Amino acid sequence: MKKILIALSLLLGLTAVPLPVQAETGTHDRFKRVAYFIQWGVYGRDYHVKDMDTSGAAAKLTHINYAFGFVNPEGACYSADPWADWQRPVPAEQSVDGVADEPGQALNGNLNQLRKLKAKHPGLKTLISLGGWTGSKYFSDAVLTPASRAELARSCVDLWLRGNLPGLAPGAGAGVFDGIDLDWEWPGSAGADGNIIRPEDKRNFTLFVEELRAQLKAFSSRAELTAFLPAAAAKIDSGFEVRRVFQQLDFATIQGYDLRGSWETRTGHNGNLLSDRRDPNEVRYSVDQTVRDYRERGAPARKLVIGVPAYGQGWTGVTGGGNGLYKPATGPAPGKWAAGTEDYKDLVTKPGKRHRDLRTGTLWLYDGNEFWSYDDPAVLVQKAAYIRLKGLGGAMMWSIDQDDSRASLTSALHSILR
């Protein structure tokens, strides 16, 4: 492994930090290997908690972020889908231990399956992620005053960590989650249409993180607090007092995807590791540039966990010739779940010519009409080497259901980050 890392550092022009001593997989792992599990995946996607075990992914992760818990207009945490979370009886074929939920048992649904998964993999931690793109509308209101910040923190700890779930016995969900992941998208700048945004979000985010950390510590000294943070420097500066926030976080996962996407009229890279001098865009994004931005603002390297995509961004009507990169497009390419996006497990079998650029850490597919930018295991090995050589905290994947049945992407990260 050391020879591979040295070779990649020379290729990428990186200055290596001393290689850390490997630790046993689990709680004391040097590197975080995080994956998001989507609550709604049990429906159309037919992806269940058990699938993380069957594919081998669970044994190669340190953290699962469960997406998402929401914040309501009254400024309290709530479940956006209690049926998926704790009400749905899980049949034997979808259960981690092969045992079906019994009528009247204390806890059902995804949360009970996460509990079973943790019992099978004792080093694995699970965090409840709050917000996301569709669940961040009321964060600004909820953190506006000291009283509202305290109430929001109290409600989140009570619901998700103490496990006081509506309609169930007190504490029925206790022990499922080991902490909270904040996914407010975004304090002080635009996210989904209709989100409430204030200039004071930046300071109030810091104050809420400090309040939540205090309440988590009172609940358990082992409870973890993390956050998902944006890639763009403008969004960082609008919403985050980086040095002060990182003092409260165990680590933060930073956006390493959607750097370019099918909402734009020109093709580009979804999650390029390094900047491309040929990029014609006025602002050039890259994972490396985002890392530099956070480091310059006071974030410790060891607390930076790099987000990697298990999906691609795609365009159609790309007829500018060449390899399709940085060419005009007529719109998003068709996708199974949404226009302009496709899972890795589906892209890997898609026809077309594939192009790889080791100088930028990218892969793309172009068939003369459709262009898809996505990461495969080779790209993730390159990104994992970067993470290790830079002394960063690890990698995070959005989202685990988009990996293939052999956990190829998860395994590629695990091969280097352990």
Secondary structure, 3 states (H helix, E strand, C coil): CHHHHHHHHHHHCCCCCCCCCCCCCCCCCCCEEEEEEEHHHHCCCCCCHHHHHHCCCHHHCCEEEEEEEEECCCCCEEECCHHHHHHCCCCHHHCCCCCCCCCCCCCCHHHHHHHHHHHHCCCCEEEEEEEECCCCCCHHHHCCCHHHHHHHHHHHHHHHHCCCCCCCCCCCCCCCCCEEEEEECCCCCCCCCCCCCCCCHHHHHHHHHHHHHHHHHHHCCCCEEEEEECCCHHHHHHHCCHHHHHCCCCEEEECCCCCCCCCCCECCCCCCCCCCCCCCCCCCCCHHHHHHHHHHCCCCHHHEEEEEECEEEEEECCCCCCCCCCCECCEECCCCCECCEEEHHHHCCCCCEEEEECCCCEEEEECCCCEEECCCHHHHHHHHHHHHHCCCCEEEEECHHHCCCCCHHHHHHHHHCC
